[in-house]
Amino acid sequence: MLFSCFFSLESGFSRHHNGEKIDHYQANWDLPNMDFMLAIGVLTDRRDVYNRAITCFKQGQGNGSVEYLV
C-alpha cells in the first residue's frame, strides 16, 4: 500500500514538481517529500528508496537540496 498509493504520489512530485519549473516550490515542499521518501525506505527496508532520498538532498535541483537550501 505504501508503494502503490503514497509513494507513487511522492515520486511524481519529486521528479516532476507537478509540471512546474524545478525552482517553483520552496524548500518547505521538497524537504517533507524527501523525509517521506526516506521514512518509506527505512520502514520497508528498501535501500534504493532510502538512497534516492539522500541523493535528492545532496544533488537535487529543487530548493530542498542542500546546495539551494543554504
N, CA and C atoms as a LAMMPS dump frame, in Angstrom:
ITEM: TIMESTEP
0
ITEM: NUMBER OF ATOMS
210
ITEM: BOX BOUNDS ff ff ff
-5.0000000000000000e+02 5.0000000000000000e+02
-5.0000000000000000e+02 5.0000000000000000e+02
-5.0000000000000000e+02 5.0000000000000000e+02
ITEM: ATOMS id mol type element x y z
1 1 1 N 0.824 -1.198 0
2 1 2 C 0 0 0
3 1 3 C 0.87 1.265 0
4 2 1 N 1.966 1.219 0.744
5 2 2 C 2.841 2.395 0.773
6 2 3 C 3.343 2.746 -0.62
7 3 1 N 3.705 1.73 -1.393
8 3 2 C 4.249 1.998 -2.726
9 3 3 C 3.159 2.308 -3.744
10 4 1 N 2.081 1.558 -3.724
11 4 2 C 1.053 1.758 -4.753
12 4 3 C 0.263 3.045 -4.54
13 5 1 N 0.063 3.433 -3.322
14 5 2 C -0.783 4.601 -3.043
15 5 3 C 0.035 5.864 -2.758
16 6 1 N 0.864 5.814 -1.763
17 6 2 C 1.547 7.016 -1.29
18 6 3 C 2.843 7.32 -2.036
19 7 1 N 3.675 6.304 -2.224
20 7 2 C 4.983 6.547 -2.838
21 7 3 C 4.851 7.004 -4.283
22 8 1 N 3.849 6.526 -4.98
23 8 2 C 3.675 6.956 -6.375
24 8 3 C 3.361 8.45 -6.456
25 9 1 N 2.606 8.967 -5.497
26 9 2 C 2.321 10.406 -5.471
27 9 3 C 3.579 11.209 -5.157
28 10 1 N 4.327 10.755 -4.179
29 10 2 C 5.551 11.456 -3.793
30 10 3 C 6.565 11.386 -4.911
31 11 1 N 6.682 10.231 -5.539
32 11 2 C 7.649 10.058 -6.609
33 11 3 C 7.344 10.993 -7.776
34 12 1 N 6.072 11.143 -8.087
35 12 2 C 5.684 12.061 -9.152
36 12 3 C 6.028 13.498 -8.824
37 13 1 N 5.835 13.883 -7.576
38 13 2 C 6.165 15.251 -7.187
39 13 3 C 7.668 15.48 -7.207
40 14 1 N 8.419 14.568 -6.63
41 14 2 C 9.861 14.8 -6.531
42 14 3 C 10.541 14.799 -7.896
43 15 1 N 9.997 14.098 -8.869
44 15 2 C 10.612 14.064 -10.198
45 15 3 C 10.11 15.167 -11.117
46 16 1 N 8.828 15.521 -11.017
47 16 2 C 8.244 16.442 -11.99
48 16 3 C 7.728 17.746 -11.39
49 17 1 N 7.648 17.836 -10.064
50 17 2 C 7.156 19.035 -9.387
51 17 3 C 5.821 19.522 -9.974
52 18 1 N 4.925 18.577 -10.19
53 18 2 C 3.576 18.864 -10.707
54 18 3 C 3.594 19.653 -12.013
55 19 1 N 4.618 19.433 -12.81
56 19 2 C 4.713 20.103 -14.107
57 19 3 C 5.24 21.534 -14.041
58 20 1 N 5.595 21.991 -12.879
59 20 2 C 6.126 23.354 -12.714
60 20 3 C 7.644 23.359 -12.909
61 21 1 N 8.218 24.558 -12.999
62 21 2 C 9.675 24.674 -13.042
63 21 3 C 10.248 24.111 -11.745
64 22 1 N 11.47 23.613 -11.826
65 22 2 C 12.083 22.926 -10.691
66 22 3 C 12.216 23.834 -9.467
67 23 1 N 12.369 25.133 -9.669
68 23 2 C 12.531 26.043 -8.528
69 23 3 C 11.228 26.735 -8.13
70 24 1 N 10.113 26.275 -8.65
71 24 2 C 8.82 26.891 -8.325
72 24 3 C 8.445 26.682 -6.858
73 25 1 N 8.687 25.486 -6.346
74 25 2 C 8.327 25.16 -4.962
75 25 3 C 9.474 25.49 -4.026
76 26 1 N 9.142 25.97 -2.85
77 26 2 C 10.153 26.307 -1.858
78 26 3 C 10.609 25.054 -1.123
79 27 1 N 11.571 25.201 -0.242
80 27 2 C 12.123 24.065 0.496
81 27 3 C 11.076 23.39 1.369
82 28 1 N 10.056 24.129 1.812
83 28 2 C 9.045 23.525 2.671
84 28 3 C 8.172 22.521 1.913
85 29 1 N 8.301 22.431 0.61
86 29 2 C 7.644 21.382 -0.176
87 29 3 C 8.611 20.23 -0.422
88 30 1 N 9.829 20.534 -0.767
89 30 2 C 10.79 19.497 -1.119
90 30 3 C 11.26 18.688 0.088
91 31 1 N 11.571 19.34 1.173
92 31 2 C 12.118 18.636 2.333
93 31 3 C 11.144 17.615 2.939
94 32 1 N 9.865 17.933 3.144
95 32 2 C 8.958 16.896 3.656
96 32 3 C 8.811 15.71 2.699
97 33 1 N 8.87 15.963 1.399
98 33 2 C 8.806 14.854 0.455
99 33 3 C 10.04 13.97 0.556
100 34 1 N 11.202 14.576 0.748
101 34 2 C 12.413 13.778 0.931
102 34 3 C 12.349 12.996 2.236
103 35 1 N 11.831 13.615 3.286
104 35 2 C 11.671 12.915 4.57
105 35 3 C 10.722 11.736 4.439
106 36 1 N 9.639 11.936 3.705
107 36 2 C 8.668 10.881 3.487
108 36 3 C 9.3 9.718 2.713
109 37 1 N 10.079 10.042 1.681
110 37 2 C 10.756 9.017 0.895
111 37 3 C 11.758 8.253 1.762
112 38 1 N 12.477 8.968 2.591
113 38 2 C 13.446 8.357 3.49
114 38 3 C 12.751 7.416 4.468
115 39 1 N 11.638 7.857 5.037
116 39 2 C 10.896 7.04 6.002
117 39 3 C 10.337 5.778 5.353
118 40 1 N 9.833 5.885 4.143
119 40 2 C 9.329 4.699 3.451
120 40 3 C 10.468 3.724 3.175
121 41 1 N 11.612 4.237 2.801
122 41 2 C 12.766 3.379 2.569
123 41 3 C 13.182 2.622 3.81
124 42 1 N 13.166 3.282 4.956
125 42 2 C 13.529 2.633 6.216
126 42 3 C 12.454 1.634 6.628
127 43 1 N 11.212 2.046 6.565
128 43 2 C 10.104 1.192 7.017
129 43 3 C 9.979 -0.083 6.189
130 44 1 N 10.181 0.023 4.897
131 44 2 C 10.022 -1.144 4.022
132 44 3 C 11.351 -1.842 3.738
133 45 1 N 12.426 -1.368 4.361
134 45 2 C 13.755 -1.941 4.184
135 45 3 C 14.166 -1.938 2.72
136 46 1 N 13.945 -0.798 2.063
137 46 2 C 14.314 -0.632 0.659
138 46 3 C 15.45 0.368 0.582
139 47 1 N 16.634 -0.136 0.423
140 47 2 C 17.826 0.698 0.383
141 47 3 C 17.819 1.64 -0.825
142 48 1 N 17.225 1.207 -1.951
143 48 2 C 17.192 2.048 -3.14
144 48 3 C 16.348 3.3 -2.931
145 49 1 N 15.243 3.17 -2.214
146 49 2 C 14.389 4.326 -1.929
147 49 3 C 15.092 5.263 -0.953
148 50 1 N 15.713 4.687 0.057
149 50 2 C 16.478 5.473 1.022
150 50 3 C 17.595 6.255 0.322
151 51 1 N 18.346 5.583 -0.538
152 51 2 C 19.444 6.241 -1.26
153 51 3 C 18.935 7.326 -2.197
154 52 1 N 17.771 7.122 -2.77
155 52 2 C 17.206 8.151 -3.655
156 52 3 C 16.906 9.428 -2.873
157 53 1 N 16.399 9.295 -1.644
158 53 2 C 16.131 10.461 -0.809
159 53 3 C 17.423 11.193 -0.472
160 54 1 N 18.447 10.445 -0.149
161 54 2 C 19.744 11.053 0.167
162 54 3 C 20.321 11.754 -1.062
163 55 1 N 20.2 11.132 -2.217
164 55 2 C 20.687 11.736 -3.451
165 55 3 C 19.927 13.006 -3.785
166 56 1 N 18.605 12.996 -3.581
167 56 2 C 17.805 14.209 -3.822
168 56 3 C 18.269 15.345 -2.924
169 57 1 N 18.605 15.023 -1.681
170 57 2 C 19.049 16.061 -0.755
171 57 3 C 20.427 16.598 -1.136
172 58 1 N 21.318 15.705 -1.498
173 58 2 C 22.694 16.121 -1.783
174 58 3 C 22.874 16.724 -3.175
175 59 1 N 22.179 16.175 -4.177
176 59 2 C 22.453 16.573 -5.556
177 59 3 C 21.215 17.014 -6.323
178 60 1 N 20.08 17.159 -5.661
179 60 2 C 18.851 17.522 -6.347
180 60 3 C 18.875 18.933 -6.901
181 61 1 N 17.933 19.215 -7.783
182 61 2 C 17.851 20.528 -8.417
183 61 3 C 16.806 21.432 -7.772
184 62 1 N 15.963 20.883 -6.91
185 62 2 C 14.916 21.677 -6.273
186 62 3 C 15.443 22.513 -5.122
187 63 1 N 14.611 23.365 -4.581
188 63 2 C 15.017 24.251 -3.49
189 63 3 C 15.217 23.52 -2.168
190 64 1 N 14.874 22.256 -2.098
191 64 2 C 15.103 21.481 -0.887
192 64 3 C 16.465 20.828 -0.83
193 65 1 N 17.203 20.851 -1.927
194 65 2 C 18.547 20.256 -1.897
195 65 3 C 19.481 21.173 -1.12
196 66 1 N 20.514 20.588 -0.575
197 66 2 C 21.404 21.339 0.304
198 66 3 C 22.094 22.491 -0.444
199 67 1 N 22.335 22.325 -1.725
200 67 2 C 23.001 23.384 -2.495
201 67 3 C 22.142 24.651 -2.585
202 68 1 N 20.846 24.502 -2.76
203 68 2 C 19.963 25.648 -2.907
204 68 3 C 19.302 26.064 -1.602
205 69 1 N 19.349 25.193 -0.625
206 69 2 C 18.703 25.457 0.658
207 69 3 C 19.511 26.433 1.504
208 70 1 N 20.816 26.265 1.504
209 70 2 C 21.685 27.056 2.389
210 70 3 C 22.007 28.386 1.725
